Amino acid sequence: MVNTIENLLSRVEVLEPVSANGLQVFGLRRPDVGRLSYLTLDEALKNDLVDVTEIDEGGRVPTLKVSNKADRRLFLMSGEQLLGAKQNRVLNISIMVASKSDLPIPVSCVEAGRWRYRSRKFASSGTASHSYLRAMMVTHVTQSYRAAGSPTSQQNAVWSEVARKLGTMGSRSPSSALNEVYENYESRLKRIADLKVPAGSSGAVFAFDGRIVGMDLFDQSVTFEKLWPKLVRSYAIDSFETSEQPSNLTRDAVVAWLNVALSAKSEKFRSPGIGDDVRFEGEHLVGSSLLVEDEPIHTELFTTSPQTGSGSS
């Protein structure tokens, strides 16, 4: 139920921030721990328990195929970036894949200049798409659910945002690949890697340039720990567009932001995988939550603002 998510947000404990190079991270501690068992994408790939491929030999830009070979469910986080096959993609939504099953998954292209096989299977990039793109795609998917009942993005707008990001960051890619930005800024991203996962947290609110940018909250602290490197990089790469001066946000400001989030309107749609996809819209805020057996597996919220790239298109 949607009020399960609202109840969770109202009871999370916001911790004092940690920071590095202008990025502030406020850990979120849940009052309880999720009960479901599943694998994450990277651990499944590492153990050869999942194959991610083009949907068929010809391929289709907005759809890939996931083959979960494990005896456990597989959790895929929205924004996770996949490299290889005919072009690099990012996941449109968070999704839970049943054990021992194949599932078509909705994705978006983040490499406009390539449509040829580089590999037969996709590999993990170790990153998630940058937070501005994630926020934009939340809005796209919500609109698509309403109009067509499916979680698709506006591909041309995604390509435009990737081009903007490459240009703003001074990255050059022959195939207009978003991943080039992460490769170019790897040395700076490694400095952010000094940030440790806030102890006992199952998620965090991220802020830079004196404003809250987004939040990711999971059902279990172990999931947050596994996805922490991808998440912190996705926010850090956007913080590089601003000054590296420390933000001055306080814990109270984050508590107030979460209280505002509680008033956001919510709509529930059937997920292509297991469970439901709950979408949120509020004043200067969008988000989503994957709900499986009444358990919010991953809840993401983003601030929408005049900042280039962070709003809807």
N, C-alpha and C positions, 0 to 999 in steps of 0.2 A: 504494500500500500504506500501511496505517496506520503502519508503522514509519518511513515516509518523514517523517511529521509529527513523530514522536518524535525522530528523528534531527535534524531541523531545530531543534526546541526545545532540544535538548541542546547545539547548536553556536552558537546566537545569542549575540552579544556585547551585554551590557547596559551602556549608557552612563550616565555621571553625570547626575543629574536637572537639568531646568530647571523653573521653577515660576512661577506667577502667581496671586495671589488665593487661595492655599491649595491650588491644584491642582498636583500634581507629575507630571511626565512623564519617564519613563525610556526613551530611545530604544533600539531593538533593531536591531542591525546583522547582516544575514544573511551567511553565508560565501560565498554564491553568488547569482546573479541568475536569476530566472525567465525562461523562453524563449518563453512564449506571448504572442501579440498579441491585444489586445482593446480595446474602448472602455469607458469608464465611463458611467453613466447621464447625468450632467450634460453631458458633452461630446457625447454622442449627441443629447440634446435640443437643445443649442445649435446643432447643425449639421443639425437636422431629419432625423436618421437613425433616429429611433425614435418610435413612437406608443405611449402607454400609455393604455388606455381601459377602460371597463367591459367585462365579458366578452360582454355582449349588451345590447340596448336596455333590458331590464328591470333588468339588473345583479344581481350576487350578492355579498354582503358579503365572503366569504372568497376571492374569485378575481377577478383582473384579466387583461387580455390585453396582452401586449407584442408589438409588431410591429417587429422589427429589420430596417430597410431597408438597413443597411450591408453592405459586403463583408467586414467583420470581425465577430468574436464580440462580444457585449455582456456586460459583467459588472455585476451588480446586487448591492449589499452589503446584508446583513441589517440591518434597522432603518431603511433609507433611507425618508424620509417623502415621500409624494406628495399634492399638494393639488389639489382640484377634483372634476370629475365629480359623482357622487351623494353622496360623502362622502370625507373624507381617509382614507388608508390608510398602513400601514407594511409593509415587506417582512418576511415571517416568516423567510426564510433567505437566505443568499448563493446566487446562481444564475448560471450561464453560459448565455446564449442563443446559439444558432447563428446564423450570418450568414444574411441573406435568409430569415427564418423568423418565424412567429407562435408564441407559447407562452403557455398559461395559467400564471399565477404565483400562489402562495399569499400572501395578505396578511391583515392584521387592520385593523379599523376603529378609528380614534382620534378619531372625531367622532360620538358616539352620537346627537346631536340633529338630524341632517340626513339626509334620503334623497330628494334632488331634485337635478337637474342644475344645477350652477353653471357648468360648461364641458363640452365634449364630450371633451376630452383632459385628462390629468393633467399638472401641472407639478411641477418640483422645488421643495421648500421650502427647500433649502439646509441642511437639518438631518437628523439621524438621531434616532430615538426615544431618549429618555433611557436611560442605562445600566441603571437599575433595571428598566425595562420590557424591555430587551433580554435581561437575565439571566433574567427570568421566562419570556419566550417561548422561550428555548433549552430550558428544562425542558419546557414544554408540547409543543414540536415533537418532542423526543425521545420523550416518552410517546406522541404520536400516531403517529409512525413505527412504534413497536412494536405498537400496538393496531390501526392501520388501514392502515399502509404509506404514509401521506400526511403532509406537514408542516403540520398545522393547529395553530392556537392555541386556547386556551380564551377565546372572545370575551368572555364576561361578566367573567372575571378581568381581561382587558385593559381593559375599560371601567372596572372598579373602580379599577385602578391609575391610569388617566388622571384619574379623578375625585379620587383621593387627591392626585395631583400638582398638579392645579389648585387644590385646597383648601389644601394645604400652602404653595404658592407665592403664595396670595392672588390668583389669576387668575380672572377671571369671563368665561365664554364662553357665549353663548346656545345654541350647539350642542354644548357640551362638547368643544371642539376642543383637542387637545393643543398645537397650534401656537400657541395664544394665550399659553402660558407663555413661549415663545421670543420672541414679539413684545413682551411686557411687560418682559422682562429684556434686551432688545437692548443697552441702554447698558452693562450690566455684562458681557455676553458680548463686546462689542467690546474691553473691557480684556483679556480672555483671548486675544483675537485677536493680541495683541502677542507671544504665544508663537510661535516659529518652529519649523518641522519640524526635529527633531534631525538634524543633518547626516549624510548617508550612511545613514540609517535606513530600514528597510522596515516599521517598525511601532513600537509603544510599549506600555509598561505605564503605566496611569494610577492615581494614588493621591490620596486626600485624607482629612482627618481622621485621619491617622496609620495608614491601612490601604490595602492594595491593593484596587482596585475591579474592574479588568478589563484585558484586553490585546487588541490588534488587531495582527495581523501579516500582511503581504501578500507575494506572490511577487516584487514589484518595488518599488523605492523610488519610482518615478514614480507608481505607483498610490496609495501612501501619501500622497504629496504632494497628489494630486488630491482625495483623500477626507479629508485632514487637517481642513479647516474643519468638516465635518460631525461628525467624531469628537470633536474637542476641545470642540465645543459640547454634544455629547451627554453627556460626562462633567462638563463645567463646570456645566451646569444642575442636576445632582444635587449637586455640591459646594456650591451655594448653600443647600442645606438644612442645612448644617453651618456652623461658624465659619469665618472667613477666615484663621484662624491657620495659618501654614506647617506642613506636615506634617514629620515628622522621620524619615521612612523613608530607609534607606540603600540603595545599590546592592546590597550583600550581601543585604539582605532580599528584594530582587526576584529575585536569583539563587536564593535558597533557595526562593522561591515557585514558580519555574519548575521546579526540581528535584522539588518535590512534585507538580507537574502531570504530570510524566513517568510517575507511578504511577497516573494516572487510567485507569479502564476505558474502552475505546473500542468502538463499534459502527459498522458501515458500512451505509448505506442508499443505494439508487439515487436520485440527484437527479432532480427533474422536468425539469431542463435537462441540460446536458452534464456527465458525470462522476458522482462519488459525494459523498454528504454524510456525513461522519464525525462522530459525536457522542461527547462525553466526559463522564464523571461521576467525580468523586473526592471526597475529604473536603473539604467546604466549597468545591467547585468544579464548575462546569459549563462546557461549551463545544462548539464545532463547528468543522469545517474543510471547505471545498469543495475536493475533490480532482479535478483535471482532468489526464488523461494523466500520472498519478503526481506531479503538481505541486500542492502546497498553495497555492491561490490566495489564500484568506483564512481565517485561523485566529483565532477569538475565544475567549477564556476569561474567565469571570467568577467572582468570589468570591461565594459564597452565605453569608448570615449572618442573624442576627436582625434586621438593619436592615429597617425597613418597606419593602416594595416590592421588595426585592432577592432574595427567595427564591421558591420555587415556591408555587403556590396549589392 
